[in-house]
Amino acid sequence: MSELIIIGGGLAGCEAAWQAAARGINVTLYEMRPHTTTPAHTTSFLAELVCSNSLGAKDIHHASGLLMEELSKLDSLVLQCAKQTALPAGGALAVDRAAFATLITEKISTHPKIRIVRQEITEIPQQPAVIASGPLTSEHLASSIQTLCGQDNLFFFDAIAPIVSAESINMNIAFKASRYAEDNTAGDYINCPLNKDEYEAFVEALLSAERIRLRDFENEIQTGVKTNSARYFEGCLPIEVLASRGKDALAYGPMRPTGLYNPNTHKRPYAVVQLRQDNLAATLYNMVGFQTNLTYAEQQRVFRTIPALENAEFVRFGQMHRNTFILSPALLLPTLQFRYQPDLFFAGQITGIEGYMGNIATGLIAGINAAHWLLGKPIIPTPPATMIGALLQYITHAETSCFQPMKANFGILPPLDSPIRHKQQRIQQHLQRAQNAMNQYLLTLAEI
Ligand SMILES: Cc1cc2nc3c(=O)[nH]c(=O)nc-3n(C[C@H](O)[C@H](O)[C@H](O)COP(=O)(O)OP(=O)(O)OC[C@H]3O[C@@H](n4cnc5c(N)ncnc54)[C@H](O)[C@@H]3O)c2cc1C
C-alpha cells in the first residue's frame, strides 16, 4: 500500500500522522526543524507550543470543552498527551509544554508505521499528502502552495476584526442600512451610530488602551516595512494605528457615515461602526475595519463604549499576526481535501482555523480521511452539528471576499430548529444535538 506524506510535525501534523498510522497506513512525517526553523519555535520537538500553554477551558459548555470531548471520543493522541502532562490550571487544560512536546515526540517516533524525516519540503508532493505546515510555513513551501492555489489565495497575515453575537447588539440604537440605499429602513449592514461627543470619547479610549506586544517578526504589520503580502496588508492597518493619524481619521475612514441616515433621528450620524453579517444563519456580525492589536480585555472595554454595543458579546476578538493560511472557502471541501486534487489534504492553522484544539481537530479529520482515501473507503464529512464539523463547515463556506481565520464557538453551529432565547438553555440544546451527531458519526466510521 502506498504511503501518506505529512508536511509539518506540529499539532495538526502529529495528530494526522497518528490517526492515519492507527488505520494501518505507512506515514512519512516531514518536519524541517531543527535544520530549518521558524521565527517562533525554539526546540526540535514535535508539537512545540509556541505561546500559551493552555489548550482552553475544559467545561463542555465552552467551545474548547466540547472540542475536547469530541476529540476524546475520536481517540486523539494530542489530547491524550495533553491530559497526561496537565498542570493545575483551574478550569483550563494547561500543560507542561516541555513534557507535552517530549511525550508526543516519543509516541510518534516509536510508532512502527511512522517515519520521521527532518527535512524542509519545498514542493507539493505528487502523491497522497497532508499539508500541515502551520502559520509559519517556510517561504519555499509557501511559494509552491501559492502556485498551487493561485496568487491571491494564500495569505501571510491575519487582520482579524472582532465578531459579536447578533443577539447582543442593542437594536433600539443600531439600525439596518446599506450605504446610499434608497430604503433607509433595511439593508445588509447593522450600523451603530455615534454623535460627535461619543466618537471623540471612543477615539480617546482607543488611543490610550493597552496593546499586545508583537514579536519582532510581526512588527512589520504595524510599520508596513517588509511584507510578503502587499495585497493583504496595505488596507488592513490596526484601527488604533489609523486613529493615531488624526482625531477624525476614523470618521473619514472605517467609521465614515457617508450615505447612511439614522431612521431614529432622521440625521446622518457623526460616525458609525458598521457590522457585517458573518455567517449564513446571521447569528454573528463582524466589526468592519476594526482589525486591532489591543489586548482582549481592552477590546471588550473600549468597544463596549460604542452605543449599541454596550452589552456586546465577543465571540472572536480582533488580532493581527503573522499567519499563513489559504482561502479555504474556495479551495477545500469540508473533508479537508483540496478541491482540485482529492488526494491532497490540508490541516491545521493553514486552513484558517484558530486555536490549538481546533487545529488538532483538523489534523485528526485529515488523518482519518487521508487513510480512507488510501484504503479505498468512503470519506464521510464530519456532521456540521458537531463543533468539529461546524468549524470545517465555516472555513469551507465562509464569504471568500473577506475570509479570516475562525476559532471554535457556539455561534458557528447551525441554528436550532426552534430559537431559544435563554443562553444556557440554548447551549444545552446545542450540546445535546452535537453529542448525538458525534455518536452517529462514530457509528458510521466504525461500520465502514
Ligand atoms: C507567535 C505565535 C503565537 C501563537 N500563540 C497561540 C496561542 O497562544 N494559542 C493558540 O491557540 N494558538 C496560538 N498560535 C497559533 C498556533 O500556532 C496554532 O494554534 C497551532 O500551533 C497550529 O498548529 P499547526 O500544526 O497548524 O502548526 P504548527 O504547530 O506551527 O506546526 C507546523 C510545523 O510545520 C513545520 N514546517 C513548516 N514549514 C515546513 C516545511 N516546508 N517542511 C517541513 N516542515 C515545515 C514547522 O516547523 C512546524 O513544526 C500562535 C501562533 C504563532 C505564530
The ligand as an SDF file (V2000), in Angstrom:
LIG
                    3D

 53 58  0  0  0  0  0  0  0  0999 V2000
    3.7440   33.5660   17.5470 C   0  0  0  0  0  0  0  0  0  0  0  0
    2.5430   32.6850   17.6130 C   0  0  0  0  0  0  0  0  0  0  0  0
    1.8250   32.5790   18.8060 C   0  0  0  0  0  0  0  0  0  0  0  0
    0.6850   31.7660   18.8790 C   0  0  0  0  0  0  0  0  0  0  0  0
    0.0010   31.6760   20.0560 N   0  0  0  0  0  0  0  0  0  0  0  0
   -1.0960   30.8620   20.1590 C   0  0  0  0  0  0  0  0  0  0  0  0
   -1.8040   30.6980   21.3840 C   0  0  0  0  0  0  0  0  0  0  0  0
   -1.4290   31.2610   22.4090 O   0  0  0  0  0  0  0  0  0  0  0  0
   -2.9160   29.9040   21.4020 N   0  0  0  0  0  0  0  0  0  0  0  0
   -3.3400   29.2400   20.2920 C   0  0  0  0  0  0  0  0  0  0  0  0
   -4.3430   28.5250   20.3600 O   0  0  0  0  0  0  0  0  0  0  0  0
   -2.6690   29.3610   19.1260 N   0  0  0  0  0  0  0  0  0  0  0  0
   -1.5710   30.1480   19.0300 C   0  0  0  0  0  0  0  0  0  0  0  0
   -0.8890   30.2760   17.8460 N   0  0  0  0  0  0  0  0  0  0  0  0
   -1.3630   29.5240   16.7250 C   0  0  0  0  0  0  0  0  0  0  0  0
   -0.7230   28.1610   16.8330 C   0  0  0  0  0  0  0  0  0  0  0  0
    0.4380   28.1810   16.0870 O   0  0  0  0  0  0  0  0  0  0  0  0
   -1.6620   27.1070   16.3620 C   0  0  0  0  0  0  0  0  0  0  0  0
   -2.8430   27.0690   17.1170 O   0  0  0  0  0  0  0  0  0  0  0  0
   -1.0710   25.6950   16.2940 C   0  0  0  0  0  0  0  0  0  0  0  0
    0.2680   25.5910   16.6510 O   0  0  0  0  0  0  0  0  0  0  0  0
   -1.2480   25.3300   14.8680 C   0  0  0  0  0  0  0  0  0  0  0  0
   -0.8600   24.0350   14.6780 O   0  0  0  0  0  0  0  0  0  0  0  0
   -0.2760   23.6150   13.2750 P   0  0  0  0  0  0  0  0  0  0  0  0
    0.0170   22.1630   13.3900 O   0  0  0  0  0  0  0  0  0  0  0  0
   -1.1560   24.0750   12.1820 O   0  0  0  0  0  0  0  0  0  0  0  0
    1.0700   24.4540   13.1230 O   0  0  0  0  0  0  0  0  0  0  0  0
    2.4350   24.3280   13.9580 P   0  0  0  0  0  0  0  0  0  0  0  0
    2.1580   23.8280   15.3230 O   0  0  0  0  0  0  0  0  0  0  0  0
    3.1410   25.6100   13.7920 O   0  0  0  0  0  0  0  0  0  0  0  0
    3.2280   23.1780   13.1720 O   0  0  0  0  0  0  0  0  0  0  0  0
    3.6880   23.3390   11.8490 C   0  0  0  0  0  0  0  0  0  0  0  0
    5.0180   22.6170   11.7290 C   0  0  0  0  0  0  0  0  0  0  0  0
    5.4010   22.5970   10.3540 O   0  0  0  0  0  0  0  0  0  0  0  0
    6.7920   22.8010   10.2720 C   0  0  0  0  0  0  0  0  0  0  0  0
    7.0850   23.2860    8.9160 N   0  0  0  0  0  0  0  0  0  0  0  0
    6.8080   24.4990    8.3750 C   0  0  0  0  0  0  0  0  0  0  0  0
    7.1710   24.5460    7.0690 N   0  0  0  0  0  0  0  0  0  0  0  0
    7.7110   23.3150    6.7850 C   0  0  0  0  0  0  0  0  0  0  0  0
    8.2670   22.7400    5.6050 C   0  0  0  0  0  0  0  0  0  0  0  0
    8.3610   23.4350    4.4680 N   0  0  0  0  0  0  0  0  0  0  0  0
    8.7300   21.4630    5.6420 N   0  0  0  0  0  0  0  0  0  0  0  0
    8.6510   20.7380    6.8050 C   0  0  0  0  0  0  0  0  0  0  0  0
    8.1510   21.2450    7.9530 N   0  0  0  0  0  0  0  0  0  0  0  0
    7.6550   22.5150    7.9410 C   0  0  0  0  0  0  0  0  0  0  0  0
    7.0950   23.7700   11.3810 C   0  0  0  0  0  0  0  0  0  0  0  0
    8.4360   23.7070   11.7940 O   0  0  0  0  0  0  0  0  0  0  0  0
    6.1470   23.3090   12.4770 C   0  0  0  0  0  0  0  0  0  0  0  0
    6.7380   22.3830   13.3470 O   0  0  0  0  0  0  0  0  0  0  0  0
    0.2540   31.0720   17.7330 C   0  0  0  0  0  0  0  0  0  0  0  0
    0.9760   31.1680   16.5400 C   0  0  0  0  0  0  0  0  0  0  0  0
    2.1090   31.9710   16.4800 C   0  0  0  0  0  0  0  0  0  0  0  0
    2.8630   32.0640   15.1880 C   0  0  0  0  0  0  0  0  0  0  0  0
  1  2  1  0
  2  3  1  0
  2 52  2  0
  3  4  2  0
  4  5  1  0
  4 50  1  0
  5  6  2  0
  6  7  1  0
  6 13  1  0
  7  8  2  0
  7  9  1  0
  9 10  1  0
 10 11  2  0
 10 12  1  0
 12 13  2  0
 13 14  1  0
 14 15  1  0
 14 50  1  0
 15 16  1  0
 16 17  1  0
 16 18  1  0
 18 19  1  0
 18 20  1  0
 20 21  1  0
 20 22  1  0
 22 23  1  0
 23 24  1  0
 24 25  2  0
 24 26  1  0
 24 27  1  0
 27 28  1  0
 28 29  2  0
 28 30  1  0
 28 31  1  0
 31 32  1  0
 32 33  1  0
 33 34  1  0
 33 48  1  0
 34 35  1  0
 35 36  1  0
 35 46  1  0
 36 37  1  0
 36 45  1  0
 37 38  2  0
 38 39  1  0
 39 40  1  0
 39 45  2  0
 40 41  1  0
 40 42  2  0
 42 43  1  0
 43 44  2  0
 44 45  1  0
 46 47  1  0
 46 48  1  0
 48 49  1  0
 50 51  2  0
 51 52  1  0
 52 53  1  0
M  END
$$$$
